[in-house]
Amino acid sequence: MSSKRLGMVTGSVALAALLLQACSGGSGGSGGGADTGESAGGGNAVSGKGGEPVTITLLNAQSDGIREKFFGETAIPEFEKENPGIKVEIINTPFEEFDSKMSTLVAGGTPPDVWSHWGHSGFVDYMTRHLTLDLTPYMNDFNNPNISESTMKVYNVDGKQYGIPLSIFPSLVFYNKDLLDKAGVKIPNYKYGDPEWTWDKLIGYAKQVSKDYGKPSAVYGFTWNMGSHMATYSWDWGLDIFQDGYKTGFLDKADLTDPKFESAVKWYQDLILKDKITPTTAISDSLTKTGDPMLTGKVAFDLDGGWQLAGFKDQQFNFGVLPMPLGPAGTSTPFTYIDPLMISSKSKHPDAAWKFVKFMTSPDMQLKWATMTGYPPADSKAYQEWLKQFGSQVDLTYLTQVIQDSIAHGKESPNHLIAGYADITSLMKNEQQQIFTNGADPAKVLPEINEKFNKLLQQIKEKAGAGT
């Protein structure tokens, strides 16, 4: 795997225009029939021995009931009605347990037939573990011209297709308009790259809204919910520690003692322990037990993904949006999450699984996905309909521009690009507590964390047999 050229993009400039305007070109691939024992290409009916229905499994990370409800009440019943020879069993698991559940199923010889990277690990990790089926033989049967070729290529490795995009999530700064109005804070519609729109400016606004830190009546000015841990905080301080690993999926070494990284970590530590506008991990965990902290009025500003809009839509939440601010390096780098549906290389029913993937990424289901879940689709026409849903809550023209800029200037999240990311996340979330909870000086503890991190990187490579 280490010698392959990974197709994942770290910049999404080509996607923005294609997403937010109707596409005219197709994205089907070439290929013949798959050697699956069934009928590759999905043209014929699929059934088991004696005409009995076959059963495929879908592994899903629970998402406040939104995704599991859509699959259980809409998508699967409609699919099974159209395909009476196939039954779909959904396996719902909490987000934090998704990776371990996946590993358990694989180890037990019962990997899910279909899944997406809905845990801490992502596409490259599955590729390095040889879990993903080459879908190239099926691509003549793929028929959604609204999913652009540029988007499809994100999951193309060495000319072979390994995933079909289902959703494209941008990242934005969301804010609670009611909290800001109550505090008398007025926010202009900053444009992406505006030199006035910096992290210092955002934190200044957040301080005006924060109050009663740690108390039941507290309002927290700002939360960072992208990237999961400190290894991703330094992009706009001028350093991406994973940069050298994006081409192969493996990082040979990292330097967490770099002054740029240290500065970014110290900045975030100050938000928690000095400025008192960002909750500790313990406080955050407590807040989420009573619902989304944005929706319950406990957080004023939140850097998060486009999936938040699903809950905002359902609650008719009074929210606003802003682009990612400029960092000390003078850059603004949003996160992008392009979620594909993948099929197991060990699936006993790959043709049936392909029918489900094709169904879920069809124009009709992409539109239903967008309008019924509130999640953004990969289909460009459905994406426009997804945006229209929020017109009664927020300035639609501005929201569209912020999202378009987020995708155009965004970088795919490293958990999709780096192998072993679940283990990286576990290490980082554990080690960073001494900084963000106990107040340790980053300059003193980062060398030790760096040593542990680099040891883990080598273990990840050895486990995958990279370079051998």
C-alpha positions in Angstrom: 0.0 0.0 0.0 2.8 2.4 0.8 3.9 2.5 -2.9 0.4 3.5 -4.1 -0.5 7.0 -5.0 -3.5 7.9 -2.8 -6.2 9.8 -4.6 -7.5 11.7 -1.5 -7.2 15.4 -2.1 -6.0 17.8 0.6 -7.5 20.8 -1.2 -10.9 21.0 -2.6 -10.8 24.0 -5.0 -12.3 22.0 -7.9 -15.3 20.8 -5.8 -16.8 24.1 -4.8 -18.1 25.3 -8.2 -19.2 21.8 -9.1 -21.1 21.4 -5.9 -23.0 24.7 -5.9 -24.1 24.7 -9.6 -25.8 22.0 -11.7 -23.4 19.6 -13.3 -23.6 18.6 -16.9 -21.0 15.9 -17.2 -21.2 12.3 -16.0 -18.8 10.6 -13.6 -19.1 7.0 -14.6 -16.0 4.9 -14.8 -14.9 2.1 -17.0 -14.7 -1.6 -16.2 -16.0 -5.0 -17.0 -17.8 -7.6 -14.8 -16.5 -8.4 -11.4 -15.4 -11.9 -10.5 -17.9 -12.0 -7.6 -19.9 -15.2 -8.1 -23.0 -13.0 -8.6 -23.7 -10.6 -11.5 -21.3 -7.7 -11.4 -22.8 -4.4 -12.6 -26.1 -4.9 -10.8 -28.1 -5.5 -14.0 -29.8 -8.7 -12.8 -31.7 -9.6 -9.7 -29.7 -10.8 -6.7 -30.9 -13.6 -4.4 -29.5 -16.4 -2.4 -29.7 -20.1 -2.7 -33.1 -21.3 -3.6 -34.3 -17.8 -4.4 -34.1 -16.8 -0.7 -33.2 -13.1 0.0 -29.6 -12.4 0.8 -28.8 -10.2 3.8 -26.1 -7.4 3.8 -25.1 -5.4 6.7 -24.6 -1.6 7.0 -22.4 -0.3 9.9 -23.6 3.1 11.1 -22.3 5.5 13.7 -25.2 6.9 15.7 -25.8 10.6 15.0 -28.5 11.9 17.4 -31.0 9.6 15.8 -30.8 11.4 12.4 -28.9 8.9 10.2 -30.2 5.8 11.8 -33.8 7.0 11.5 -33.3 7.8 7.9 -31.8 4.4 7.1 -34.3 2.6 9.2 -37.5 4.3 8.2 -36.9 5.6 4.7 -33.8 4.3 2.8 -33.8 0.6 3.7 -37.6 0.0 3.4 -37.5 1.7 -0.1 -34.5 -0.2 -1.1 -35.9 -3.6 0.0 -39.1 -2.8 -1.8 -37.2 -2.2 -5.1 -34.9 -5.2 -4.4 -37.0 -8.0 -2.9 -34.1 -10.4 -3.1 -32.0 -8.3 -0.6 -32.4 -7.5 3.0 -30.4 -4.8 4.8 -29.4 -5.2 8.4 -28.2 -2.0 10.0 -25.7 -2.2 12.9 -25.9 1.0 14.9 -23.0 1.9 17.2 -22.0 5.0 19.1 -19.4 7.2 17.3 -16.7 6.6 19.9 -17.1 2.8 19.5 -17.3 2.8 15.7 -13.6 1.9 15.1 -13.6 -0.9 17.8 -16.8 -2.3 16.4 -15.4 -2.4 12.9 -12.2 -4.1 14.1 -14.3 -6.7 16.1 -16.5 -7.5 13.1 -13.4 -7.8 10.8 -11.6 -10.0 13.4 -14.6 -12.2 13.7 -14.8 -12.8 9.9 -18.1 -10.8 9.6 -17.1 -7.4 8.3 -19.9 -5.1 7.4 -20.8 -5.2 3.7 -21.2 -1.4 3.5 -20.0 1.5 5.7 -18.4 4.9 5.6 -15.7 6.5 7.7 -18.0 7.5 10.5 -15.4 6.9 13.3 -12.0 8.3 14.1 -10.4 6.4 11.3 -11.0 6.9 7.6 -10.6 5.7 4.0 -6.8 5.4 4.0 -6.8 3.3 7.1 -9.3 0.9 5.5 -7.2 0.8 2.3 -4.0 0.0 4.2 -5.8 -2.8 5.9 -7.1 -4.1 2.6 -10.7 -3.9 3.7 -12.1 -2.1 0.7 -13.4 -3.6 -2.5 -12.3 -2.3 -5.8 -15.5 -1.0 -7.4 -14.0 -0.3 -10.8 -15.8 -3.3 -12.4 -19.1 -1.8 -11.3 -18.6 1.7 -12.6 -20.3 1.2 -15.9 -23.5 0.7 -13.9 -23.0 4.0 -11.9 -25.4 6.6 -13.2 -25.5 9.8 -11.2 -24.0 12.6 -13.4 -24.6 15.1 -10.6 -21.7 13.7 -8.6 -18.8 15.3 -10.3 -15.7 13.5 -11.6 -13.5 15.6 -9.3 -15.5 14.4 -6.3 -15.3 10.8 -7.5 -11.6 11.0 -7.9 -11.2 11.6 -4.2 -11.7 7.9 -3.7 -9.7 6.7 -6.7 -6.4 5.1 -6.1 -4.1 4.1 -9.0 -7.0 4.4 -11.4 -9.3 2.1 -9.3 -12.5 3.3 -7.6 -12.8 2.3 -3.9 -15.7 4.5 -2.7 -18.7 6.4 -3.9 -19.2 9.8 -2.2 -22.4 10.2 -0.1 -21.9 13.5 1.6 -19.6 16.5 1.5 -19.4 18.4 4.8 -17.8 21.8 5.0 -16.6 23.4 8.3 -17.9 26.7 9.6 -18.0 28.9 12.7 -21.6 28.7 14.0 -22.9 31.2 16.5 -26.0 31.5 18.7 -27.8 34.7 17.6 -30.0 34.9 20.7 -27.0 34.8 23.0 -25.2 37.5 21.0 -28.2 39.7 20.8 -28.7 39.4 24.6 -25.1 40.5 25.1 -25.4 43.3 22.6 -22.7 41.8 20.3 -23.1 42.5 16.6 -21.3 40.4 14.0 -20.8 41.6 10.5 -20.9 39.1 7.6 -17.1 38.7 7.2 -15.9 37.3 3.9 -13.4 34.5 3.7 -9.8 35.8 3.9 -10.9 39.2 5.3 -7.8 40.6 7.1 -10.1 41.9 9.8 -11.5 38.4 10.5 -8.9 36.8 12.7 -8.8 34.4 15.7 -8.1 37.4 17.9 -11.3 39.0 16.6 -13.4 35.9 17.2 -12.0 35.4 20.7 -12.8 39.0 21.5 -16.4 38.5 20.6 -16.5 35.2 22.6 -15.2 36.9 25.7 -18.1 39.4 25.6 -20.6 36.5 25.8 -18.8 34.2 28.2 -20.0 34.1 31.8 -20.0 32.0 35.0 -17.3 29.6 34.0 -17.9 26.1 35.5 -21.2 27.0 37.0 -24.6 25.6 36.0 -25.5 29.1 34.6 -22.3 29.2 32.5 -22.1 30.3 28.9 -18.9 29.3 27.1 -17.7 31.7 24.4 -16.1 29.2 22.1 -15.7 25.5 21.4 -13.5 23.8 18.8 -15.1 20.6 17.5 -13.0 19.9 14.4 -10.1 17.5 14.3 -10.7 15.9 17.7 -7.3 16.7 19.2 -4.4 19.1 19.3 -2.5 17.5 16.4 -4.7 19.5 14.0 -4.7 22.9 15.8 -1.6 24.3 14.1 -2.6 24.5 10.4 -3.0 28.2 10.4 0.0 28.7 12.7 2.0 27.6 9.6 2.4 23.8 10.3 0.5 20.6 9.4 2.3 17.8 11.2 0.7 15.2 8.9 1.7 16.9 5.7 4.5 14.5 4.7 2.1 11.5 5.2 -0.7 12.4 2.8 0.9 10.9 -0.3 1.3 7.4 1.2 -1.0 7.4 4.2 1.9 6.9 6.6 3.8 9.6 8.5 7.5 8.7 9.1 8.1 11.2 11.9 6.7 14.3 13.4 8.0 17.2 15.4 5.6 18.3 18.1 8.3 20.5 19.6 8.2 22.8 16.6 7.6 26.4 17.9 4.6 26.8 15.6 2.9 23.7 17.1 3.8 24.8 20.6 2.3 28.2 20.0 -0.9 26.8 18.7 -1.3 24.4 21.7 -0.5 27.3 24.1 -3.1 29.4 22.4 -5.8 26.7 22.9 -4.7 26.1 26.5 -5.1 29.8 27.3 -8.7 29.7 25.9 -9.5 27.1 28.6 -7.4 28.0 31.6 -6.6 31.7 31.2 -9.3 33.3 29.2 -12.0 31.0 30.6 -14.1 30.9 27.4 -13.6 27.2 26.4 -14.8 24.3 28.6 -12.5 21.6 29.7 -13.1 18.0 28.4 -15.0 17.1 31.6 -17.2 20.1 31.3 -17.9 19.4 27.6 -18.8 15.8 28.4 -21.2 17.1 31.0 -22.8 19.6 28.7 -23.5 17.1 25.9 -25.5 14.9 28.3 -28.3 17.4 28.2 -28.2 18.0 24.4 -26.2 19.9 21.9 -24.6 22.8 23.8 -25.3 25.2 21.0 -29.0 24.3 21.0 -29.2 24.5 24.8 -27.7 28.0 24.9 -24.5 26.9 26.6 -22.1 27.8 23.8 -21.9 31.0 21.8 -19.4 30.2 19.0 -18.6 26.7 17.8 -16.2 25.6 15.0 -17.9 22.6 13.7 -18.9 20.6 10.6 -21.9 21.0 8.3 -23.7 18.1 10.1 -24.6 20.7 12.8 -27.1 22.2 10.3 -29.3 19.1 10.6 -30.1 19.7 14.2 -30.4 23.4 13.6 -33.1 22.7 11.0 -35.1 20.4 13.2 -35.1 22.9 16.1 -35.5 26.0 14.0 -32.5 27.3 15.9 -31.6 31.0 15.6 -28.1 30.7 14.3 -25.5 32.6 12.3 -22.4 31.4 10.4 -18.9 32.7 9.7 -15.9 31.5 7.8 -12.8 30.1 9.5 -10.8 33.1 10.8 -7.2 33.9 9.7 -4.5 32.5 11.9 -1.1 33.9 12.8 0.4 32.5 9.6 -2.1 34.7 7.6 -4.0 31.6 6.3 -7.5 30.2 6.9 -7.8 26.4 6.3 -11.2 24.9 6.9 -11.7 21.2 7.4 -13.5 19.2 4.7 -15.2 15.8 5.2 -16.1 13.9 2.1 -17.8 10.7 3.2 -18.0 7.8 0.8 -19.8 4.5 0.9 -17.4 1.5 0.7 -17.9 -2.2 0.2 -16.0 -4.8 2.1 -13.4 -6.8 0.1 -14.6 -9.8 2.1 -18.3 -9.3 1.3 -20.1 -12.5 0.5 -22.7 -10.5 -1.5 -20.8 -7.7 -3.2 -23.4 -7.4 -6.0 -26.1 -6.8 -3.4 -23.9 -4.4 -1.6 -23.3 -2.5 -4.8 -27.0 -2.2 -5.5 -27.4 -0.6 -2.1 -24.5 1.8 -2.6 -25.8 2.7 -6.1 -29.3 3.3 -4.6 -28.0 5.5 -1.8 -26.0 7.7 -4.2 -28.7 8.0 -6.9 -30.2 11.4 -7.6 -33.5 10.5 -6.0 -32.0 9.3 -2.7 -29.4 12.0 -2.6 -32.2 14.5 -2.6 -34.1 12.6 0.1 -30.8 12.4 2.1 -30.4 16.1 1.9 -33.9 17.2 2.7 -34.8 14.5 5.3 -31.6 14.3 7.3 -30.4 17.9 6.8 -27.0 16.5 5.8 -25.3 17.8 2.7 -25.2 15.3 -0.2 -22.5 14.7 -2.8 -25.0 15.3 -5.6 -24.6 18.9 -6.8 -28.3 19.4 -7.6 -29.4 18.0 -4.3 -26.8 20.2 -2.6 -28.6 23.3 -3.8 -31.9 22.0 -2.4 -30.1 21.2 0.9 -29.0 24.8 1.2 -32.5 26.2 0.5 -33.8 24.5 3.7 -32.1 27.1 5.9 -33.4 30.2 4.1 -35.9 31.0 6.9 -33.2 30.8 9.6 -30.2 32.5 8.1 -29.1 34.8 5.2 -29.1 32.1 2.4 -26.8 34.1 0.1 -24.2 34.5 2.8 -24.5 30.9 4.0 -24.0 29.7 0.5 -20.9 31.8 0.1 -19.4 30.7 3.4 -19.9 27.1 2.5 -18.6 27.5 -1.0 -15.4 29.2 0.3 -15.0 26.5 3.0 -15.0 23.8 0.4 -12.9 25.7 -2.1 -10.2 26.4 0.5 -10.6 23.4 2.7 -8.3 20.5 3.4 -9.6 17.0 3.8 -9.5 16.0 7.5 -6.4 14.0 8.3 -8.4 11.2 9.9 -9.4 10.3 6.3 -5.9 10.5 5.0 -3.6 8.9 7.6 -3.5 5.2 8.6 -3.9 4.3 12.2 -5.7 7.5 13.0 -7.9 5.9 15.7 -4.7 5.0 17.7 -3.3 8.5 17.0 -6.5 10.0 18.4 -6.5 7.9 21.5 -2.9 8.9 22.3 -3.4 12.6 21.6 -6.6 12.9 23.6 -5.0 11.1 26.5 -1.7 13.1 26.5 -3.2 16.5 25.9 -5.1 16.4 29.2 -2.0 17.2 31.1 -1.9 20.5 29.1 -5.6 21.4 28.7 -6.8 20.1 32.1 -3.8 20.1 34.4 -2.1 23.2 33.1 1.2 21.8 32.2 3.6 24.0 30.2 3.5 22.8 26.6 7.2 23.6 26.1 8.0 21.2 29.0 5.7 18.2 28.1 5.6 18.3 24.3 9.1 16.7 24.0 7.9 13.6 25.9 4.6 13.5 24.0 6.5 13.8 20.7 8.6 10.8 21.6 5.5 8.7 22.3 3.8 10.0 19.1 6.8 9.0 16.9 7.0 5.6 18.5 3.3 5.1 17.7 3.8 6.2 14.1 6.4 3.5 13.6 4.2 0.9 15.2 1.4 1.9 12.8 3.7 1.4 9.8 5.0 -1.9 11.2 1.5 -3.2 11.8 0.5 -2.4 8.3 3.7 -3.8 6.7 4.4 -0.4 5.1 7.6 -0.1 3.2 8.1 -3.9 3.1 
